[in-house]
Amino acid sequence: MAEVNTQGVRRTYRGRVRSLPLVLALAGALTSLPVTVADAAAPARRIVLTRWDARGDLDKGRVDGLVVRKGRIRFGGDRTPPAGSKGGYEYGTWTSPWVEPGFDFTELVPSWQATTPGASRIRIEVRGREAGRTSSWDTIASWAHDDSSFRRTSASSQGDDLGRVSYDTWLTSGASAWQLRVTLLRRTGGTARPTVDAVGAMASRLPSVSSVSTSAPGGDPKALGKVLAVPSYSQMVHEGEYPQYDGGGEAWCSPTSLTMVLGYYGALPSSRSYAWVEQSYPDRVVPHIARMVYDEQLGGTGNWPFNTAYAASRTGSGAGGAFVTRLRNLREAERFIAAGIPLVASVAFSSGQLDGAPISSTNGHLLVIVGFRKNGDVVVNDPAASSRAGVRRTYDRGQFEDAWLKRYSTGSSLRGSGGLVYVVHDDDHPLPARDANRNW
């Protein structure tokens, strides 16, 4: 999780195993939440994911200096010149339709799948609407696949009218609608062809709960007793590696979890990609992926959509891809395991609250849900183990669900991820049927 002061300047520890308080930057977001209560008495967990992708939805957006062709947003060539040029870059924009999730949301997390060859990049912006007021455009990210010509970065807080940016999340005290704008940029006069294959966002409004009622196993009975063959990697064996990418060890749970999931799909990069990594280091692909998801503004590797954007570049063809969302309980997670899709989940717990964990407590840690025992207990690959041998663990269903789903305020602090996950899948593992669930 992260530490924020009242001016919205945040130093994040999301992706680390240390425990530090989170001080809310937006007082309105805190006051809009219910008082801390038990899960049984809490309001509904409201979560809606909206995506536009290569299946034809992208043409619903408005383009300026770009085209939507063959399911991709791209520059159009001589017949469709860029919308403008500034600072040595020419650019064009794609703007989504307005989205009304059906409730006043307090958080918005975007996701995207894109390519940025040569000296090109993309920018993601968001704005909201409430009671006739429309906010300004706030930048969430300036992103490129690698850092050879541009260091990818999230944005500063930009707290002004209706909301503010907290690295990868747009926070508001309540907005009824949202809109995304994607800008493609390339060197003026250049021939680079950046593209966007998918873009969207997860809007949510969660109750403030300090404990969560355990869900009954059986959201998909095929998941019970099923454990996916996800390889094991330890983040701790990388302690002290590459300080310019946040130094490994406790800082690298997010890229290490992502490495495990990509390894499961056979989608890890080739050894040529990480030839730059010191030969004596173990599991050399992990520092490479840490570099590929590193956020310059954040100073760390835990930016949620930066992780899924990299994963999408490895698995995203046809129906594959990756995105950030929240799930409502482990019954929903069971549906993904039944479909053969592991989940990277964010948990937080205090001493004694998660038996068998390799760390005593954390205010924000990422691990991989890889399966379920027949009694519904959760099988994970926990990268905080000191070596590969200790990564595979089984956690009590109730304790895990509590550590993953709860989200509550304690004075000026907010604790828990509210069920956040990275969903990464390939063409051979389509998503579970959406049905009435609008969060994937």
BELRA-V389928 format. One record per residue. N is the residue number from 1. PHI is phi in radians with two decimals (NA if undefined). D_CENTER is the distance of its C-alpha to the mean C-alpha in Angstrom with 1 decimal. Layout:
BEGIN
{{N & PHI & D_CENTER} {N & PHI & D_CENTER}}
END
This chain:
BEGIN
{{1 & NA & 12.8} {2 & -2.72 & 14.8} {3 & -1.98 & 18.2} {4 & -2.31 & 19.1} {5 & -1.69 & 22.6} {6 & -1.25 & 24.2} {7 & -1.57 & 24.1} {8 & 1.51 & 20.3} {9 & -1.52 & 20.3} {10 & -2.04 & 17.6} {11 & -1.84 & 17.6} {12 & -1.59 & 14.5} {13 & -2.17 & 14.7} {14 & -1.12 & 11.2} {15 & 1.71 & 11.5} {16 & -1.82 & 15.2} {17 & -1.70 & 17.6} {18 & -1.35 & 19.8} {19 & -2.01 & 20.1} {20 & -2.39 & 20.4} {21 & -1.26 & 20.7} {22 & -1.88 & 18.4} {23 & -1.74 & 20.7} {24 & -1.15 & 19.6} {25 & -1.46 & 19.9} {26 & -2.12 & 20.6} {27 & -1.06 & 23.5} {28 & -1.08 & 23.5} {29 & -1.12 & 20.1} {30 & -1.26 & 21.7} {31 & -1.22 & 25.0} {32 & -1.35 & 23.5} {33 & -1.47 & 22.3} {34 & -1.14 & 25.0} {35 & -1.12 & 26.7} {36 & -1.12 & 25.6} {37 & -2.46 & 26.9} {38 & -1.28 & 26.8} {39 & -1.01 & 24.5} {40 & -1.06 & 27.5} {41 & -1.76 & 28.5} {42 & -1.46 & 25.1} {43 & -1.11 & 24.3} {44 & -1.12 & 22.0} {45 & -1.48 & 18.3} {46 & -1.69 & 17.6} {47 & -2.51 & 14.4} {48 & -2.40 & 14.6} {49 & -1.82 & 12.3} {50 & -2.17 & 14.3} {51 & -2.34 & 14.0} {52 & -2.05 & 16.7} {53 & -2.53 & 17.3} {54 & -1.23 & 20.1} {55 & -1.36 & 22.0} {56 & 2.10 & 23.6} {57 & -1.23 & 21.5} {58 & -1.11 & 21.0} {59 & -1.29 & 24.6} {60 & -1.39 & 24.2} {61 & -1.46 & 22.9} {62 & -1.78 & 25.4} {63 & -1.90 & 25.9} {64 & -2.44 & 27.9} {65 & 1.39 & 28.9} {66 & -2.33 & 26.7} {67 & -2.35 & 27.2} {68 & -1.87 & 25.3} {69 & -2.38 & 26.9} {70 & 0.93 & 26.4} {71 & 1.30 & 23.1} {72 & -2.34 & 21.7} {73 & -1.48 & 21.7} {74 & -2.77 & 23.9} {75 & -1.19 & 26.9} {76 & -1.74 & 30.0} {77 & 1.51 & 32.8} {78 & -1.07 & 36.1} {79 & -1.32 & 36.3} {80 & -2.26 & 33.2} {81 & -1.17 & 33.2} {82 & -0.96 & 30.2} {83 & -1.22 & 30.0} {84 & -3.13 & 30.9} {85 & -2.54 & 30.9} {86 & -2.78 & 30.2} {87 & 1.06 & 30.0} {88 & 1.50 & 30.7} {89 & -2.11 & 28.0} {90 & -1.76 & 28.6} {91 & -2.59 & 26.0} {92 & -2.55 & 25.4} {93 & -2.26 & 23.1} {94 & -2.17 & 21.7} {95 & -2.09 & 21.3} {96 & -1.27 & 19.9} {97 & -1.12 & 22.1} {98 & -1.19 & 21.8} {99 & -2.07 & 19.8} {100 & -1.95 & 21.2} {101 & -1.23 & 19.2} {102 & 1.71 & 22.4} {103 & -2.74 & 21.8} {104 & -1.38 & 21.2} {105 & -1.51 & 17.5} {106 & -2.05 & 16.5} {107 & -2.44 & 12.8} {108 & -2.41 & 11.0} {109 & -2.12 & 7.4} {110 & -1.45 & 8.0} {111 & -2.48 & 7.0} {112 & -2.73 & 10.0} {113 & -2.27 & 12.2} {114 & -2.63 & 15.0} {115 & -2.14 & 17.8} {116 & -2.41 & 19.4} {117 & -1.23 & 22.7} {118 & 0.99 & 25.1} {119 & -1.56 & 25.0} {120 & -2.35 & 22.5} {121 & -2.82 & 19.1} {122 & -2.25 & 17.2} {123 & -2.20 & 16.5} {124 & -1.98 & 14.2} {125 & -2.22 & 15.9} {126 & -2.41 & 16.0} {127 & -2.50 & 19.0} {128 & -2.23 & 20.1} {129 & -2.46 & 23.4} {130 & -2.71 & 25.3} {131 & 0.87 & 29.0} {132 & 1.45 & 30.0} {133 & -1.64 & 28.2} {134 & -2.06 & 25.7} {135 & -1.34 & 23.7} {136 & -1.26 & 23.6} {137 & -1.32 & 20.8} {138 & -1.98 & 18.3} {139 & -1.35 & 16.4} {140 & -1.65 & 12.7} {141 & -2.71 & 12.6} {142 & -2.04 & 15.3} {143 & -2.26 & 14.0} {144 & -2.39 & 16.0} {145 & -1.08 & 15.5} {146 & -2.23 & 17.7} {147 & -1.94 & 19.5} {148 & -1.23 & 23.1} {149 & -2.18 & 23.8} {150 & -2.74 & 21.0} {151 & -1.58 & 18.7} {152 & -1.03 & 15.3} {153 & -2.70 & 14.5} {154 & -1.41 & 12.8} {155 & -2.01 & 15.6} {156 & -1.30 & 17.9} {157 & -1.14 & 18.1} {158 & 0.89 & 20.4} {159 & -1.25 & 21.6} {160 & -2.42 & 24.4} {161 & -1.76 & 25.1} {162 & -1.87 & 22.8} {163 & -2.76 & 19.5} {164 & -2.59 & 17.8} {165 & -1.66 & 14.8} {166 & -2.10 & 13.1} {167 & 1.02 & 11.3} {168 & -1.73 & 7.9} {169 & -2.27 & 9.5} {170 & -1.70 & 12.8} {171 & -1.83 & 15.1} {172 & -2.61 & 18.4} {173 & -1.33 & 21.2} {174 & 2.65 & 21.2} {175 & -2.36 & 21.0} {176 & -1.68 & 22.1} {177 & -2.64 & 20.7} {178 & -2.51 & 18.3} {179 & -2.58 & 18.4} {180 & -1.92 & 16.4} {181 & -2.24 & 18.3} {182 & -1.96 & 17.5} {183 & -1.98 & 20.0} {184 & -1.69 & 21.0} {185 & -2.26 & 23.1} {186 & -2.56 & 25.5} {187 & -0.98 & 28.6} {188 & -1.00 & 31.5} {189 & 1.45 & 33.8} {190 & -1.42 & 31.4} {191 & -2.00 & 30.8} {192 & -1.04 & 27.1} {193 & -2.17 & 25.3} {194 & -1.15 & 21.6} {195 & -2.42 & 20.2} {196 & -2.17 & 17.3} {197 & -1.68 & 17.1} {198 & -2.74 & 14.4} {199 & -2.73 & 12.7} {200 & 3.13 & 11.8} {201 & -2.79 & 10.0} {202 & -1.85 & 9.7} {203 & -1.81 & 12.6} {204 & -2.57 & 13.6} {205 & -2.45 & 16.6} {206 & -1.95 & 17.0} {207 & -1.25 & 20.2} {208 & -1.58 & 20.9} {209 & -2.28 & 21.9} {210 & -1.67 & 23.0} {211 & -2.59 & 23.6} {212 & -2.21 & 22.5} {213 & -1.21 & 25.0} {214 & -1.23 & 24.5} {215 & -1.35 & 24.0} {216 & -1.33 & 26.7} {217 & -1.05 & 25.9} {218 & 2.05 & 26.4} {219 & -0.98 & 23.7} {220 & -2.52 & 24.5} {221 & -0.99 & 27.4} {222 & -1.18 & 26.8} {223 & -1.42 & 23.8} {224 & -1.28 & 26.3} {225 & 1.52 & 27.6} {226 & -1.79 & 25.2} {227 & -2.23 & 23.4} {228 & -1.34 & 21.5} {229 & -1.44 & 22.7} {230 & -1.50 & 19.6} {231 & -1.17 & 20.9} {232 & -1.78 & 20.8} {233 & -2.39 & 19.9} {234 & -1.85 & 20.4} {235 & -1.30 & 18.6} {236 & -1.23 & 21.8} {237 & -1.26 & 24.1} {238 & -1.81 & 22.5} {239 & -0.91 & 23.6} {240 & 1.51 & 24.9} {241 & -1.38 & 23.7} {242 & 0.85 & 22.9} {243 & -0.96 & 22.8} {244 & -1.17 & 21.7} {245 & -2.06 & 18.2} {246 & 1.42 & 18.3} {247 & 1.39 & 20.9} {248 & 1.16 & 19.4} {249 & 0.97 & 20.2} {250 & -1.06 & 18.6} {251 & -1.49 & 16.0} {252 & -1.95 & 14.6} {253 & -1.17 & 13.2} {254 & -1.20 & 9.7} {255 & -1.14 & 11.5} {256 & -1.21 & 14.2} {257 & -1.07 & 12.2} {258 & -1.12 & 10.9} {259 & -1.03 & 14.6} {260 & -1.09 & 15.8} {261 & -1.17 & 14.0} {262 & -1.13 & 15.1} {263 & -1.10 & 18.4} {264 & -1.05 & 18.8} {265 & -1.48 & 18.5} {266 & 1.14 & 20.9} {267 & -2.01 & 18.5} {268 & -1.21 & 18.7} {269 & -1.17 & 20.1} {270 & -1.23 & 23.9} {271 & -1.06 & 25.6} {272 & -1.07 & 26.8} {273 & -1.13 & 23.3} {274 & -1.96 & 23.4} {275 & -1.08 & 27.2} {276 & -1.27 & 26.5} {277 & -1.32 & 25.4} {278 & -0.85 & 28.4} {279 & -1.06 & 30.2} {280 & -1.40 & 30.9} {281 & -1.32 & 27.3} {282 & -1.33 & 26.1} {283 & 0.79 & 23.4} {284 & -1.11 & 23.2} {285 & -1.20 & 20.3} {286 & -1.12 & 17.9} {287 & -1.06 & 18.9} {288 & -1.12 & 18.5} {289 & -1.17 & 14.9} {290 & -1.01 & 14.4} {291 & -1.12 & 16.2} {292 & -1.29 & 14.3} {293 & -1.98 & 10.9} {294 & -1.14 & 13.0} {295 & -1.93 & 12.7} {296 & -1.09 & 16.4} {297 & -1.18 & 16.2} {298 & -1.20 & 14.0} {299 & 1.27 & 16.3} {300 & -2.82 & 13.7} {301 & -1.92 & 11.2} {302 & -1.75 & 8.4} {303 & -1.19 & 6.7} {304 & -1.00 & 2.9} {305 & -1.22 & 4.0} {306 & -1.13 & 6.9} {307 & -1.17 & 6.3} {308 & -1.26 & 5.8} {309 & -1.13 & 8.5} {310 & -1.16 & 10.6} {311 & -1.03 & 10.4} {312 & -1.10 & 11.4} {313 & -1.18 & 14.2} {314 & -1.69 & 15.5} {315 & -2.06 & 15.4} {316 & -1.52 & 15.4} {317 & -2.45 & 19.0} {318 & 1.09 & 20.7} {319 & -1.63 & 18.7} {320 & -1.38 & 16.0} {321 & 2.63 & 12.5} {322 & -2.77 & 8.8} {323 & -2.81 & 6.3} {324 & -1.77 & 4.0} {325 & -2.66 & 7.0} {326 & -2.13 & 9.5} {327 & -1.89 & 12.7} {328 & -1.57 & 16.0} {329 & -3.01 & 17.6} {330 & -1.26 & 18.3} {331 & -1.08 & 20.5} {332 & -1.19 & 17.6} {333 & -1.06 & 16.1} {334 & -1.02 & 19.6} {335 & -1.13 & 19.5} {336 & -1.26 & 16.7} {337 & -1.08 & 18.7} {338 & -1.04 & 21.8} {339 & -1.48 & 20.4} {340 & 1.43 & 19.7} {341 & -2.00 & 15.9} {342 & -1.24 & 14.5} {343 & -2.19 & 11.3} {344 & -1.52 & 9.2} {345 & -2.07 & 9.7} {346 & -1.80 & 9.8} {347 & -2.17 & 13.5} {348 & -2.54 & 16.1} {349 & -2.76 & 19.8} {350 & -1.73 & 23.2} {351 & -0.98 & 26.1} {352 & 1.46 & 27.4} {353 & -1.65 & 24.6} {354 & -2.46 & 23.2} {355 & -1.08 & 26.2} {356 & 1.53 & 26.0} {357 & -1.24 & 22.9} {358 & -1.33 & 23.5} {359 & -2.19 & 22.7} {360 & -1.37 & 24.5} {361 & -2.84 & 21.9} {362 & -2.83 & 18.5} {363 & -1.68 & 16.8} {364 & 2.96 & 13.3} {365 & -2.55 & 12.9} {366 & -1.89 & 10.8} {367 & -2.56 & 12.9} {368 & -2.00 & 13.4} {369 & -1.37 & 15.2} {370 & -1.98 & 17.9} {371 & 2.99 & 20.6} {372 & -2.43 & 23.0} {373 & -1.30 & 26.5} {374 & -1.11 & 29.2} {375 & -1.50 & 29.3} {376 & 1.67 & 25.6} {377 & -1.10 & 24.6} {378 & -1.73 & 21.2} {379 & -1.71 & 21.2} {380 & -2.28 & 18.5} {381 & -1.84 & 18.1} {382 & -1.77 & 17.7} {383 & -1.21 & 17.4} {384 & -1.30 & 19.2} {385 & -1.08 & 22.4} {386 & -1.26 & 25.0} {387 & -2.65 & 25.5} {388 & -0.99 & 24.4} {389 & -1.07 & 27.1} {390 & -1.75 & 25.5} {391 & -1.23 & 21.9} {392 & -1.30 & 22.6} {393 & -2.48 & 23.3} {394 & -2.08 & 23.9} {395 & -1.98 & 23.0} {396 & -0.96 & 24.9} {397 & -1.01 & 23.2} {398 & -1.14 & 24.0} {399 & -1.13 & 22.9} {400 & -1.16 & 19.6} {401 & -1.06 & 18.9} {402 & -1.12 & 20.0} {403 & -1.16 & 17.8} {404 & -1.58 & 14.6} {405 & -1.61 & 15.6} {406 & -1.16 & 17.7} {407 & -2.74 & 17.0} {408 & -2.64 & 20.1} {409 & -1.74 & 22.0} {410 & -2.30 & 24.6} {411 & 1.18 & 26.6} {412 & -1.69 & 24.5} {413 & -1.99 & 21.5} {414 & -2.24 & 18.6} {415 & -2.21 & 17.4} {416 & 1.78 & 14.8} {417 & -1.68 & 11.2} {418 & 1.22 & 12.8} {419 & 1.48 & 11.6} {420 & -1.24 & 7.8} {421 & -2.48 & 6.8} {422 & -1.65 & 5.4} {423 & -1.79 & 8.4} {424 & -2.18 & 10.3} {425 & -2.61 & 13.9} {426 & -2.09 & 16.9} {427 & -1.09 & 20.1} {428 & -1.40 & 21.8} {429 & -2.30 & 19.4} {430 & -1.14 & 18.9} {431 & -1.13 & 16.9} {432 & -1.02 & 19.0} {433 & -0.94 & 21.1} {434 & -1.30 & 19.4} {435 & 0.90 & 22.7} {436 & -1.47 & 22.4} {437 & -1.38 & 18.7} {438 & -1.78 & 16.9} {439 & -1.77 & 13.4} {440 & -2.65 & 13.0}}
END
